[in-house]
Amino acid sequence: MIMVRAIVRPDKKEVVLDELSSAGFHAATVVDVVGRGKQKGIKFGDIIYDEIPKSLIMLVIQDEDKDDVLDVIIRHAKTGEEGAFGDGKIFISATDEVYTVSSGVAGL
Amino acid sequence: MKEIIAVVRINKVGATKKALVQAGAAGFTALKVMGRGRLVEDKAVIAERRATLLALAQKDDYNTEKLITEFLDGTRLFPRRMFTVLAHDEDVSKIVKAIIEANRTDYNVGDGKIFVLPVLDAVRVRTKESGDAAI
């Protein structure tokens, strides 16, 4: 199993979650975060905004679903045809074990 | 070294904290998050709670009913608390068991999930210790 953590624009959160749900990946955890990317934030004149609000979508999936999930997130989190700076990043980490609290069973 | 990420009900935060201390994991980070789990396909599981909540709501319009149903069957995102605990490999099963024990309810759904992730390294800022000594 792998954990996918996608940082997306807050206004793209809803559409990404909806599309993930219709692609069969309903479960997710969402956190509002602030951060900056390699463009060092946004600069307007003398003012630098380097705490840009984003949404972090976190979900754990089976290894073989990775490509589907990445495709859905990238397709819907992108702005415009080419995408733009600030559309976000996706991080993937290994997950050893998963437990459901209500039943206590291991596995997704 | 493992990272245990547990998403639990907000009213179980106190119980979870107590369980963590008893399981020997005193340090943790907690975060307010929004989450949803697997869709509940078998509506019978939530029927009883739906009836109770509808009775409590004292309103009988379509919107209230829709809201309550969506909260229970997992269509909506609802508030949860996310705990992040670092643990030595051998303590993981004990801590997971403690969290499960503390968070179990009779509702069958919505009690949360626990993820165990491998961690490459950790450093204690004060002493610069790294690896297992930092936990």
gemmi code that builds the backbone of each chain (N, CA, C; Angstrom):
import gemmi

chains = {
    "A": [
        ("MET", (0.827, -1.194, 0.000), (0.000, 0.000, 0.000), (0.863, 1.247, 0.000)),
        ("ILE", (0.353, 2.309, -0.577), (1.101, 3.557, -0.605), (0.210, 4.696, -0.133)),
        ("MET", (0.851, 5.724, 0.440), (0.111, 6.911, 0.834), (0.405, 8.021, -0.172)),
        ("VAL", (-0.659, 8.590, -0.713), (-0.518, 9.691, -1.660), (-0.889, 10.975, -0.943)),
        ("ARG", (0.018, 11.943, -0.956), (-0.282, 13.248, -0.364), (-0.202, 14.273, -1.474)),
        ("ALA", (-1.340, 14.836, -1.824), (-1.364, 15.798, -2.924), (-1.643, 17.180, -2.376)),
        ("ILE", (-0.806, 18.132, -2.747), (-1.039, 19.525, -2.355), (-1.621, 20.234, -3.562)),
        ("VAL", (-2.863, 20.698, -3.424), (-3.542, 21.306, -4.572), (-4.096, 22.673, -4.186)),
        ("ARG", (-4.469, 23.425, -5.197), (-5.112, 24.717, -4.918), (-6.413, 24.478, -4.158)),
        ("PRO", (-6.729, 25.345, -3.162), (-7.958, 25.143, -2.379), (-9.209, 25.116, -3.251)),
        ("ASP", (-9.224, 25.886, -4.340), (-10.421, 25.910, -5.170), (-10.526, 24.675, -6.056)),
        ("LYS", (-9.455, 23.875, -6.142), (-9.519, 22.636, -6.921), (-9.830, 21.436, -6.027)),
        ("LYS", (-9.879, 21.678, -4.711), (-10.059, 20.578, -3.761), (-11.344, 19.808, -4.030)),
        ("GLU", (-12.446, 20.558, -4.150), (-13.749, 19.919, -4.321), (-13.787, 19.052, -5.565)),
        ("VAL", (-13.308, 19.608, -6.678), (-13.417, 18.866, -7.939), (-12.513, 17.635, -7.912)),
        ("VAL", (-11.321, 17.773, -7.318), (-10.434, 16.608, -7.223), (-11.078, 15.519, -6.367)),
        ("LEU", (-11.680, 15.925, -5.220), (-12.320, 14.942, -4.342), (-13.496, 14.261, -5.036)),
        ("ASP", (-14.289, 15.064, -5.775), (-15.431, 14.482, -6.480), (-14.975, 13.475, -7.526)),
        ("GLU", (-13.946, 13.855, -8.277), (-13.483, 12.969, -9.349), (-12.840, 11.708, -8.775)),
        ("LEU", (-12.103, 11.866, -7.656), (-11.523, 10.691, -7.000), (-12.634, 9.743, -6.571)),
        ("SER", (-13.699, 10.329, -6.020), (-14.802, 9.518, -5.554), (-15.433, 8.749, -6.711)),
        ("SER", (-15.644, 9.430, -7.845), (-16.287, 8.714, -8.953), (-15.318, 7.743, -9.614)),
        ("ALA", (-14.005, 7.913, -9.389), (-13.047, 6.930, -9.910), (-12.907, 5.739, -8.961)),
        ("GLY", (-13.644, 5.784, -7.841), (-13.636, 4.642, -6.934), (-12.734, 4.806, -5.735)),
        ("PHE", (-12.163, 6.005, -5.544), (-11.307, 6.232, -4.373), (-11.998, 7.258, -3.491)),
        ("HIS", (-12.916, 6.781, -2.686), (-13.770, 7.717, -1.950), (-13.098, 8.255, -0.692)),
        ("ALA", (-12.404, 7.360, 0.025), (-11.856, 7.756, 1.322), (-10.690, 8.725, 1.151)),
        ("ALA", (-10.704, 9.785, 1.958), (-9.614, 10.758, 1.894), (-9.602, 11.590, 3.162)),
        ("THR", (-8.466, 12.153, 3.472), (-8.348, 13.106, 4.571), (-7.836, 14.410, 3.994)),
        ("VAL", (-8.440, 15.520, 4.425), (-8.089, 16.813, 3.858), (-7.632, 17.755, 4.961)),
        ("VAL", (-6.515, 18.418, 4.749), (-6.021, 19.413, 5.703), (-5.754, 20.709, 4.938)),
        ("ASP", (-6.112, 21.840, 5.559), (-5.734, 23.119, 4.969), (-4.331, 23.457, 5.431)),
        ("VAL", (-3.452, 23.737, 4.485), (-2.062, 24.015, 4.832), (-1.615, 25.314, 4.174)),
        ("VAL", (-0.492, 25.850, 4.621), (0.135, 26.960, 3.909), (1.546, 26.538, 3.540)),
        ("GLY", (2.025, 27.044, 2.428), (3.381, 26.678, 2.023), (3.848, 27.488, 0.838)),
        ("ARG", (5.078, 27.211, 0.447), (5.615, 27.868, -0.740), (6.327, 26.828, -1.576)),
        ("GLY", (6.529, 27.116, -2.839), (7.232, 26.186, -3.718), (8.573, 26.731, -4.131)),
        ("LYS", (9.098, 26.181, -5.220), (10.449, 26.605, -5.592), (10.488, 27.971, -6.253)),
        ("GLN", (9.284, 28.540, -6.532), (9.273, 29.913, -7.041), (9.451, 30.923, -5.900)),
        ("LYS", (9.656, 30.428, -4.702), (9.882, 31.249, -3.496), (8.676, 32.126, -3.189)),
        ("GLY", (7.488, 31.629, -3.408), (6.296, 32.400, -3.101), (5.945, 33.339, -4.249)),
        ("ILE", (5.017, 34.246, -3.964), (4.590, 35.195, -4.986), (5.088, 36.577, -4.591)),
        ("LYS", (5.614, 37.312, -5.558), (6.160, 38.626, -5.245), (5.353, 39.693, -5.964)),
        ("PHE", (4.820, 40.643, -5.192), (4.156, 41.802, -5.786), (4.905, 43.031, -5.326)),
        ("GLY", (5.712, 43.633, -6.190), (6.505, 44.783, -5.768), (7.454, 44.371, -4.665)),
        ("ASP", (7.324, 45.020, -3.503), (8.228, 44.728, -2.401), (7.694, 43.626, -1.493)),
        ("ILE", (6.447, 43.265, -1.717), (5.836, 42.312, -0.789), (5.985, 40.898, -1.319)),
        ("ILE", (6.467, 39.999, -0.469), (6.587, 38.598, -0.855), (5.574, 37.792, -0.051)),
        ("TYR", (4.732, 37.052, -0.753), (3.800, 36.158, -0.077), (4.415, 34.763, -0.124)),
        ("ASP", (4.915, 34.255, 0.999), (5.483, 32.914, 0.946), (4.728, 31.944, 1.839)),
        ("GLU", (3.547, 32.344, 2.285), (2.680, 31.367, 2.965), (1.384, 31.289, 2.171)),
        ("ILE", (1.437, 30.550, 1.084), (0.292, 30.498, 0.181), (-0.625, 29.363, 0.623)),
        ("PRO", (-1.914, 29.656, 0.807), (-2.828, 28.609, 1.260), (-3.053, 27.524, 0.208)),
        ("LYS", (-2.960, 26.280, 0.633), (-3.218, 25.129, -0.242), (-4.021, 24.097, 0.539)),
        ("SER", (-4.509, 23.099, -0.156), (-5.187, 21.985, 0.508), (-4.364, 20.729, 0.321)),
        ("LEU", (-4.193, 19.996, 1.402), (-3.454, 18.738, 1.338), (-4.464, 17.596, 1.370)),
        ("ILE", (-4.492, 16.818, 0.298), (-5.391, 15.664, 0.236), (-4.559, 14.414, 0.458)),
        ("MET", (-4.970, 13.612, 1.431), (-4.163, 12.468, 1.815), (-5.000, 11.216, 1.615)),
        ("LEU", (-4.506, 10.233, 0.874), (-5.253, 8.989, 0.773), (-4.303, 7.810, 0.638)),
        ("VAL", (-4.728, 6.682, 1.165), (-3.922, 5.467, 1.101), (-4.589, 4.499, 0.138)),
        ("ILE", (-3.799, 3.993, -0.806), (-4.363, 3.147, -1.869), (-3.475, 1.932, -2.089)),
        ("GLN", (-3.976, 0.980, -2.862), (-3.163, -0.173, -3.238), (-2.132, 0.257, -4.280)),
        ("ASP", (-1.002, -0.443, -4.306), (0.080, -0.076, -5.226), (-0.392, 0.025, -6.675)),
        ("GLU", (-1.254, -0.938, -7.093), (-1.603, -0.978, -8.510), (-2.546, 0.150, -8.927)),
        ("ASP", (-3.145, 0.859, -7.948), (-4.047, 1.967, -8.289), (-3.312, 3.293, -8.431)),
        ("LYS", (-2.006, 3.261, -8.205), (-1.224, 4.498, -8.175), (-1.416, 5.334, -9.440)),
        ("ASP", (-1.271, 4.697, -10.615), (-1.338, 5.453, -11.860), (-2.709, 6.095, -12.062)),
        ("ASP", (-3.780, 5.324, -11.728), (-5.131, 5.873, -11.867), (-5.310, 7.114, -11.013)),
        ("VAL", (-4.896, 6.997, -9.736), (-5.084, 8.105, -8.798), (-4.277, 9.319, -9.238)),
        ("LEU", (-3.026, 9.091, -9.629), (-2.186, 10.210, -10.069), (-2.811, 10.889, -11.278)),
        ("ASP", (-3.311, 10.076, -12.209), (-3.917, 10.629, -13.413), (-5.107, 11.519, -13.073)),
        ("VAL", (-5.983, 11.020, -12.169), (-7.172, 11.797, -11.782), (-6.751, 13.107, -11.130)),
        ("ILE", (-5.806, 13.032, -10.184), (-5.417, 14.250, -9.460), (-4.780, 15.252, -10.416)),
        ("ILE", (-3.839, 14.765, -11.226), (-3.109, 15.694, -12.094), (-4.062, 16.327, -13.117)),
        ("ARG", (-4.959, 15.505, -13.661), (-5.875, 16.029, -14.687), (-6.775, 17.130, -14.127)),
        ("HIS", (-7.228, 16.960, -12.875), (-8.210, 17.917, -12.365), (-7.622, 19.013, -11.504)),
        ("ALA", (-6.379, 18.864, -11.048), (-5.788, 19.915, -10.219), (-5.062, 20.943, -11.082)),
        ("LYS", (-4.869, 20.591, -12.351), (-4.148, 21.474, -13.253), (-5.016, 22.653, -13.655)),
        ("THR", (-4.397, 23.838, -13.826), (-5.154, 24.981, -14.348), (-4.692, 25.236, -15.779)),
        ("GLY", (-5.651, 25.367, -16.662), (-5.323, 25.594, -18.070), (-4.757, 24.351, -18.724)),
        ("GLU", (-4.442, 24.467, -19.996), (-3.940, 23.327, -20.757), (-2.545, 22.918, -20.298)),
        ("GLU", (-1.704, 23.914, -20.084), (-0.303, 23.657, -19.799), (-0.027, 23.533, -18.310)),
        ("GLY", (-1.002, 23.929, -17.490), (-0.733, 24.003, -16.061), (-0.016, 25.298, -15.746)),
        ("ALA", (0.029, 25.667, -14.468), (0.676, 26.916, -14.084), (1.447, 26.707, -12.794)),
        ("PHE", (2.367, 27.618, -12.487), (3.060, 27.549, -11.203), (2.042, 27.648, -10.085)),
        ("GLY", (2.185, 26.830, -9.080), (1.244, 26.892, -7.965), (0.148, 25.862, -8.039)),
        ("ASP", (0.185, 25.005, -9.054), (-0.854, 23.972, -9.151), (-0.661, 22.869, -8.115)),
        ("GLY", (0.534, 22.743, -7.600), (0.718, 21.802, -6.494), (1.739, 20.718, -6.764)),
        ("LYS", (1.878, 19.851, -5.792), (2.817, 18.729, -5.861), (2.117, 17.486, -5.312)),
        ("ILE", (2.634, 16.333, -5.716), (2.116, 15.071, -5.176), (3.284, 14.282, -4.604)),
        ("PHE", (3.137, 13.841, -3.369), (4.168, 13.026, -2.739), (3.617, 11.629, -2.484)),
        ("ILE", (4.468, 10.627, -2.681), (4.028, 9.258, -2.450), (4.970, 8.581, -1.473)),
        ("SER", (4.418, 7.983, -0.423), (5.274, 7.282, 0.529), (4.748, 5.872, 0.749)),
        ("ALA", (5.633, 5.016, 1.203), (5.260, 3.633, 1.461), (4.405, 3.552, 2.714)),
        ("THR", (3.472, 2.634, 2.754), (2.670, 2.384, 3.954), (2.746, 0.890, 4.253)),
        ("ASP", (3.174, 0.555, 5.459), (3.366, -0.857, 5.805), (2.058, -1.526, 6.179)),
        ("GLU", (1.309, -0.863, 7.069), (0.116, -1.510, 7.606), (-1.030, -0.517, 7.657)),
        ("VAL", (-2.252, -1.005, 7.525), (-3.446, -0.177, 7.672), (-4.435, -0.936, 8.538)),
        ("TYR", (-5.062, -0.250, 9.489), (-6.067, -0.889, 10.336), (-7.336, -0.066, 10.320)),
        ("THR", (-8.472, -0.726, 10.288), (-9.750, -0.051, 10.466), (-10.130, -0.175, 11.933)),
        ("VAL", (-10.410, 0.967, 12.580), (-10.629, 0.942, 14.024), (-11.886, 0.154, 14.382)),
        ("SER", (-12.977, 0.393, 13.633), (-14.253, -0.198, 14.052), (-14.220, -1.722, 14.058)),
        ("SER", (-13.487, -2.322, 13.099), (-13.447, -3.785, 13.078), (-12.124, -4.313, 13.622)),
        ("GLY", (-11.097, -3.464, 13.632), (-9.795, -3.903, 14.110), (-9.032, -4.737, 13.103)),
        ("VAL", (-9.601, -4.929, 11.899), (-8.907, -5.752, 10.900), (-7.842, -4.950, 10.169)),
        ("ALA", (-6.803, -5.641, 9.762), (-5.762, -5.009, 8.975), (-6.185, -4.986, 7.519)),
        ("GLY", (-5.718, -3.996, 6.798), (-6.018, -3.912, 5.367), (-6.954, -2.768, 5.055)),
        ("LEU", (-6.952, -2.338, 3.802), (-7.765, -1.174, 3.403), (-9.261, -1.471, 3.459)),
    ],
    "B": [
        ("MET", (12.085, 2.143, 12.827), (11.320, 3.324, 13.194), (10.072, 3.435, 12.329)),
        ("LYS", (8.931, 3.666, 12.928), (7.687, 3.760, 12.160), (6.935, 5.025, 12.560)),
        ("GLU", (6.143, 5.517, 11.612), (5.256, 6.636, 11.894), (3.835, 6.093, 11.887)),
        ("ILE", (3.114, 6.300, 12.977), (1.732, 5.825, 13.043), (0.810, 7.026, 12.868)),
        ("ILE", (-0.001, 6.995, 11.826), (-0.945, 8.079, 11.589), (-2.344, 7.541, 11.868)),
        ("ALA", (-3.020, 8.122, 12.844), (-4.349, 7.648, 13.204), (-5.348, 8.782, 13.035)),
        ("VAL", (-6.428, 8.516, 12.315), (-7.493, 9.513, 12.153), (-8.661, 9.063, 13.011)),
        ("VAL", (-9.012, 9.869, 14.032), (-10.015, 9.420, 15.003), (-11.098, 10.476, 15.207)),
        ("ARG", (-12.192, 10.056, 15.832), (-13.287, 10.973, 16.182), (-12.777, 12.048, 17.141)),
        ("ILE", (-13.320, 13.256, 16.997), (-12.847, 14.357, 17.839), (-13.211, 14.118, 19.307)),
        ("ASN", (-14.356, 13.489, 19.581), (-14.701, 13.278, 20.990), (-13.933, 12.111, 21.603)),
        ("LYS", (-13.049, 11.478, 20.807), (-12.229, 10.401, 21.355), (-10.786, 10.851, 21.564)),
        ("VAL", (-10.533, 12.161, 21.411), (-9.159, 12.653, 21.521), (-8.593, 12.403, 22.921)),
        ("GLY", (-9.411, 12.707, 23.927), (-8.944, 12.490, 25.303), (-8.609, 11.039, 25.560)),
        ("ALA", (-9.501, 10.146, 25.142), (-9.281, 8.716, 25.349), (-8.041, 8.244, 24.599)),
        ("THR", (-7.847, 8.777, 23.388), (-6.678, 8.380, 22.598), (-5.390, 8.829, 23.264)),
        ("LYS", (-5.396, 10.062, 23.784), (-4.202, 10.578, 24.457), (-3.849, 9.709, 25.657)),
        ("LYS", (-4.874, 9.346, 26.423), (-4.661, 8.513, 27.605), (-4.108, 7.147, 27.190)),
        ("ALA", (-4.696, 6.592, 26.122), (-4.255, 5.279, 25.651), (-2.808, 5.322, 25.174)),
        ("LEU", (-2.432, 6.434, 24.527), (-1.063, 6.560, 24.025), (-0.072, 6.595, 25.180)),
        ("VAL", (-0.423, 7.350, 26.229), (0.466, 7.427, 27.390), (0.619, 6.048, 28.019)),
        ("GLN", (-0.511, 5.329, 28.136), (-0.449, 4.008, 28.759), (0.327, 3.015, 27.902)),
        ("ALA", (0.304, 3.225, 26.576), (1.037, 2.317, 25.691), (2.508, 2.699, 25.592)),
        ("GLY", (2.894, 3.763, 26.282), (4.305, 4.125, 26.323), (4.719, 5.094, 25.235)),
        ("ALA", (3.754, 5.690, 24.530), (4.095, 6.690, 23.519), (3.582, 8.038, 23.994)),
        ("ALA", (4.427, 8.771, 24.705), (3.958, 10.015, 25.302), (3.921, 11.142, 24.281)),
        ("GLY", (4.818, 11.104, 23.299), (4.905, 12.211, 22.359), (4.040, 11.985, 21.139)),
        ("PHE", (3.335, 13.018, 20.711), (2.544, 12.903, 19.492), (2.263, 14.285, 18.949)),
        ("THR", (1.822, 14.357, 17.708), (1.369, 15.600, 17.109), (-0.073, 15.381, 16.679)),
        ("ALA", (-0.951, 16.325, 17.007), (-2.348, 16.172, 16.617), (-2.757, 17.340, 15.730)),
        ("LEU", (-3.643, 17.047, 14.806), (-4.001, 18.017, 13.789), (-5.500, 17.930, 13.540)),
        ("LYS", (-6.146, 19.090, 13.325), (-7.558, 19.038, 12.949), (-7.636, 18.812, 11.453)),
        ("VAL", (-8.340, 17.779, 11.045), (-8.451, 17.498, 9.614), (-9.910, 17.246, 9.256)),
        ("MET", (-10.195, 17.256, 7.959), (-11.504, 16.842, 7.474), (-11.301, 15.529, 6.729)),
        ("GLY", (-12.223, 14.606, 6.875), (-11.987, 13.342, 6.188), (-13.270, 12.612, 5.869)),
        ("ARG", (-13.123, 11.612, 5.030), (-14.250, 10.726, 4.779), (-13.688, 9.331, 4.532)),
        ("GLY", (-14.510, 8.324, 4.815), (-14.047, 6.955, 4.645), (-14.718, 6.298, 3.461)),
        ("ARG", (-14.747, 4.993, 3.489), (-15.413, 4.261, 2.421), (-16.909, 4.573, 2.461)),
        ("LEU", (-17.547, 4.621, 1.288), (-18.996, 4.849, 1.249), (-19.721, 3.685, 1.916)),
        ("VAL", (-20.733, 4.010, 2.708), (-21.508, 2.951, 3.336), (-22.557, 2.465, 2.345)),
        ("GLU", (-22.387, 1.250, 1.859), (-23.334, 0.767, 0.860), (-24.551, 0.115, 1.499)),
        ("ASP", (-24.317, -0.520, 2.645), (-25.415, -1.178, 3.345), (-26.080, -0.174, 4.278)),
        ("LYS", (-27.226, 0.391, 3.835), (-27.855, 1.469, 4.600), (-28.381, 0.999, 5.954)),
        ("ALA", (-28.527, -0.302, 6.124), (-29.050, -0.820, 7.389), (-28.106, -0.516, 8.550)),
        ("VAL", (-26.791, -0.406, 8.223), (-25.795, -0.148, 9.274), (-26.054, 1.189, 9.952)),
        ("ILE", (-26.493, 2.186, 9.155), (-26.653, 3.518, 9.724), (-28.105, 3.853, 10.027)),
        ("ALA", (-29.016, 2.936, 9.765), (-30.443, 3.237, 9.887), (-30.818, 3.706, 11.289)),
        ("GLU", (-30.281, 2.990, 12.279), (-30.666, 3.277, 13.661), (-30.214, 4.670, 14.094)),
        ("ARG", (-28.916, 4.982, 13.791), (-28.385, 6.289, 14.187), (-29.068, 7.412, 13.421)),
        ("ARG", (-29.436, 7.115, 12.169), (-30.109, 8.113, 11.354), (-31.450, 8.476, 11.994)),
        ("ALA", (-32.154, 7.460, 12.452), (-33.449, 7.696, 13.093), (-33.277, 8.521, 14.365)),
        ("THR", (-32.266, 8.172, 15.183), (-32.018, 8.912, 16.426), (-31.710, 10.367, 16.141)),
        ("LEU", (-30.814, 10.604, 15.167), (-30.404, 11.973, 14.862), (-31.558, 12.769, 14.274)),
        ("LEU", (-32.374, 12.128, 13.450), (-33.523, 12.821, 12.876), (-34.499, 13.240, 13.965)),
        ("ALA", (-34.666, 12.376, 14.953), (-35.545, 12.705, 16.068), (-34.993, 13.884, 16.858)),
        ("LEU", (-33.643, 13.910, 17.018), (-33.010, 15.004, 17.747), (-33.118, 16.322, 16.994)),
        ("ALA", (-33.077, 16.245, 15.669), (-33.031, 17.460, 14.859), (-34.331, 18.252, 14.927)),
        ("GLN", (-35.424, 17.591, 15.237), (-36.735, 18.231, 15.410), (-37.222, 18.934, 14.157)),
        ("LYS", (-36.533, 18.697, 13.026), (-36.984, 19.292, 11.767), (-37.219, 18.148, 10.810)),
        ("ASP", (-38.207, 18.264, 10.010), (-38.525, 17.109, 9.173), (-38.453, 17.437, 7.684)),
        ("ASP", (-37.650, 18.472, 7.338), (-37.607, 18.813, 5.914), (-36.552, 17.976, 5.178)),
        ("TYR", (-36.566, 18.093, 3.875), (-35.710, 17.291, 3.015), (-34.223, 17.568, 3.271)),
        ("ASN", (-33.900, 18.869, 3.486), (-32.483, 19.241, 3.644), (-31.853, 18.616, 4.879)),
        ("THR", (-32.567, 18.676, 5.999), (-32.039, 18.093, 7.233), (-31.797, 16.605, 7.052)),
        ("GLU", (-32.759, 15.956, 6.426), (-32.648, 14.518, 6.234), (-31.455, 14.180, 5.341)),
        ("LYS", (-31.286, 14.979, 4.287), (-30.178, 14.754, 3.350), (-28.844, 14.945, 4.072)),
        ("LEU", (-28.766, 16.036, 4.853), (-27.535, 16.353, 5.584), (-27.148, 15.211, 6.514)),
        ("ILE", (-28.116, 14.753, 7.288), (-27.826, 13.698, 8.267), (-27.416, 12.416, 7.562)),
        ("THR", (-28.131, 12.073, 6.491), (-27.788, 10.852, 5.759), (-26.381, 10.940, 5.175)),
        ("GLU", (-26.061, 12.110, 4.595), (-24.747, 12.245, 3.965), (-23.613, 12.211, 4.985)),
        ("PHE", (-23.890, 12.736, 6.182), (-22.865, 12.679, 7.225), (-22.618, 11.238, 7.647)),
        ("LEU", (-23.707, 10.455, 7.691), (-23.560, 9.091, 8.199), (-23.014, 8.142, 7.151)),
        ("ASP", (-23.407, 8.308, 5.878), (-22.941, 7.327, 4.896), (-21.600, 7.702, 4.280)),
        ("GLY", (-21.051, 8.864, 4.681), (-19.685, 9.169, 4.275), (-19.549, 9.920, 2.979)),
        ("THR", (-20.646, 10.506, 2.469), (-20.526, 11.298, 1.250), (-19.789, 12.600, 1.524)),
        ("ARG", (-20.055, 13.167, 2.724), (-19.459, 14.444, 3.065), (-18.127, 14.268, 3.795)),
        ("LEU", (-17.345, 15.364, 3.775), (-16.153, 15.386, 4.622), (-16.596, 15.795, 6.013)),
        ("PHE", (-16.108, 15.092, 7.041), (-16.459, 15.555, 8.373), (-15.217, 15.700, 9.234)),
        ("PRO", (-15.298, 16.511, 10.310), (-14.107, 16.810, 11.100), (-13.587, 15.608, 11.871)),
        ("ARG", (-12.281, 15.437, 11.842), (-11.621, 14.367, 12.572), (-10.305, 14.913, 13.122)),
        ("ARG", (-9.725, 14.176, 14.068), (-8.409, 14.580, 14.583), (-7.385, 13.577, 14.091)),
        ("MET", (-6.266, 14.067, 13.561), (-5.226, 13.178, 13.053), (-4.038, 13.178, 14.014)),
        ("PHE", (-3.709, 12.009, 14.526), (-2.567, 11.859, 15.432), (-1.371, 11.320, 14.655)),
        ("THR", (-0.214, 11.898, 14.873), (1.018, 11.360, 14.292), (1.941, 10.958, 15.433)),
        ("VAL", (2.287, 9.689, 15.485), (3.122, 9.183, 16.581), (4.334, 8.486, 15.972)),
        ("LEU", (5.528, 8.802, 16.468), (6.718, 8.064, 16.046), (6.973, 6.956, 17.059)),
        ("ALA", (7.325, 5.765, 16.555), (7.511, 4.648, 17.474), (8.610, 3.727, 16.988)),
        ("HIS", (9.231, 3.031, 17.958), (10.173, 1.981, 17.584), (9.393, 0.821, 16.977)),
        ("ASP", (10.056, 0.063, 16.092), (9.385, -1.028, 15.379), (8.634, -1.966, 16.317)),
        ("GLU", (9.268, -2.296, 17.449), (8.673, -3.316, 18.314), (7.463, -2.800, 19.106)),
        ("ASP", (7.308, -1.477, 19.194), (6.171, -0.926, 19.953), (4.937, -0.709, 19.099)),
        ("VAL", (5.092, -0.824, 17.767), (4.011, -0.429, 16.865), (2.710, -1.183, 17.155)),
        ("SER", (2.808, -2.523, 17.278), (1.574, -3.295, 17.430), (0.868, -2.936, 18.731)),
        ("LYS", (1.654, -2.655, 19.784), (1.062, -2.293, 21.076), (0.296, -0.966, 20.970)),
        ("ILE", (0.928, 0.005, 20.307), (0.292, 1.323, 20.184), (-0.955, 1.240, 19.312)),
        ("VAL", (-0.858, 0.509, 18.196), (-2.014, 0.355, 17.307), (-3.177, -0.280, 18.069)),
        ("LYS", (-2.844, -1.302, 18.841), (-3.888, -1.977, 19.607), (-4.538, -1.026, 20.610)),
        ("ALA", (-3.701, -0.206, 21.261), (-4.226, 0.744, 22.244), (-5.151, 1.761, 21.589)),
        ("ILE", (-4.755, 2.245, 20.396), (-5.597, 3.242, 19.713), (-6.927, 2.606, 19.306)),
        ("ILE", (-6.860, 1.382, 18.786), (-8.097, 0.696, 18.384), (-9.021, 0.521, 19.579)),
        ("GLU", (-8.419, 0.054, 20.674), (-9.188, -0.169, 21.907), (-9.902, 1.109, 22.358)),
        ("ALA", (-9.190, 2.233, 22.300), (-9.730, 3.486, 22.830), (-10.798, 4.083, 21.915)),
        ("ASN", (-10.755, 3.753, 20.634), (-11.621, 4.451, 19.686), (-12.803, 3.660, 19.194)),
        ("ARG", (-12.873, 2.404, 19.592), (-13.953, 1.567, 19.098), (-15.304, 2.029, 19.647)),
        ("THR", (-16.326, 2.086, 18.773), (-17.684, 2.380, 19.222), (-18.603, 1.290, 18.689)),
        ("ASP", (-19.880, 1.408, 19.029), (-20.842, 0.404, 18.556), (-21.462, 0.784, 17.221)),
        ("TYR", (-20.973, 1.889, 16.621), (-21.627, 2.390, 15.418), (-21.238, 1.639, 14.153)),
        ("ASN", (-20.217, 0.783, 14.228), (-19.744, -0.001, 13.071), (-19.008, 0.796, 12.004)),
        ("VAL", (-19.369, 2.055, 11.816), (-18.673, 2.854, 10.795), (-18.188, 4.168, 11.395)),
        ("GLY", (-17.151, 4.735, 10.778), (-16.702, 6.072, 11.163), (-15.761, 6.136, 12.335)),
        ("ASP", (-15.229, 4.998, 12.768), (-14.329, 5.024, 13.916), (-12.914, 5.445, 13.550)),
        ("GLY", (-12.589, 5.428, 12.269), (-11.267, 5.915, 11.871), (-10.375, 4.859, 11.293)),
        ("LYS", (-9.211, 5.323, 10.857), (-8.223, 4.425, 10.248), (-6.867, 4.680, 10.888)),
        ("ILE", (-6.018, 3.659, 10.850), (-4.657, 3.795, 11.351), (-3.693, 3.377, 10.254)),
        ("PHE", (-2.733, 4.227, 9.943), (-1.736, 3.890, 8.940), (-0.378, 3.777, 9.604)),
        ("VAL", (0.416, 2.810, 9.166), (1.780, 2.670, 9.683), (2.750, 2.856, 8.518)),
        ("LEU", (3.581, 3.897, 8.618), (4.511, 4.203, 7.539), (5.952, 4.040, 8.015)),
        ("PRO", (6.838, 3.557, 7.146), (8.246, 3.498, 7.529), (8.864, 4.899, 7.558)),
        ("VAL", (9.795, 5.122, 8.477), (10.475, 6.421, 8.582), (11.972, 6.199, 8.386)),
        ("LEU", (12.589, 7.025, 7.568), (14.016, 6.843, 7.290), (14.881, 7.323, 8.441)),
        ("ASP", (14.569, 8.496, 8.976), (15.413, 9.026, 10.033), (14.635, 10.058, 10.838)),
        ("ALA", (15.085, 10.287, 12.065), (14.504, 11.334, 12.893), (15.642, 11.982, 13.656)),
        ("VAL", (15.530, 13.259, 13.931), (16.593, 13.956, 14.660), (15.979, 14.740, 15.801)),
        ("ARG", (16.545, 14.622, 16.984), (16.097, 15.467, 18.092), (16.871, 16.770, 18.020)),
        ("VAL", (16.148, 17.866, 17.955), (16.796, 19.154, 17.715), (17.727, 19.531, 18.860)),
        ("ARG", (17.298, 19.286, 20.097), (18.065, 19.737, 21.257), (19.446, 19.089, 21.320)),
        ("THR", (19.503, 17.768, 21.087), (20.765, 17.058, 21.298), (21.404, 16.556, 19.997)),
        ("LYS", (20.739, 16.772, 18.900), (21.204, 16.305, 17.587), (21.274, 14.780, 17.487)),
        ("GLU", (20.683, 14.061, 18.463), (20.639, 12.602, 18.351), (19.822, 12.242, 17.118)),
        ("SER", (20.226, 11.193, 16.427), (19.400, 10.777, 15.293), (19.095, 9.286, 15.390)),
        ("GLY", (18.199, 8.844, 14.495), (17.823, 7.441, 14.486), (16.950, 7.082, 15.668)),
        ("ASP", (17.046, 5.844, 16.118), (16.172, 5.344, 17.173), (16.315, 6.124, 18.481)),
        ("ALA", (17.481, 6.702, 18.721), (17.701, 7.438, 19.966), (16.877, 8.715, 20.021)),
        ("ALA", (16.439, 9.196, 18.857), (15.720, 10.471, 18.817), (14.265, 10.335, 19.238)),
        ("ILE", (13.758, 9.114, 19.262), (12.343, 8.932, 19.607), (12.156, 8.889, 21.120)),
    ],
}
model = gemmi.Model(1)
for chain_id, residues in chains.items():
    chain = gemmi.Chain(chain_id)
    for i, (resn, *xyz) in enumerate(residues, 1):
        res = gemmi.Residue()
        res.name, res.seqid = resn, gemmi.SeqId(i, " ")
        for name, pos in zip(("N", "CA", "C"), xyz):
            atom = gemmi.Atom()
            atom.name, atom.element = name, gemmi.Element(name[0])
            atom.pos, atom.b_iso = gemmi.Position(*pos), 0.0
            res.add_atom(atom)
        chain.add_residue(res)
    model.add_chain(chain)
structure = gemmi.Structure()
structure.add_model(model)
structure.setup_entities()
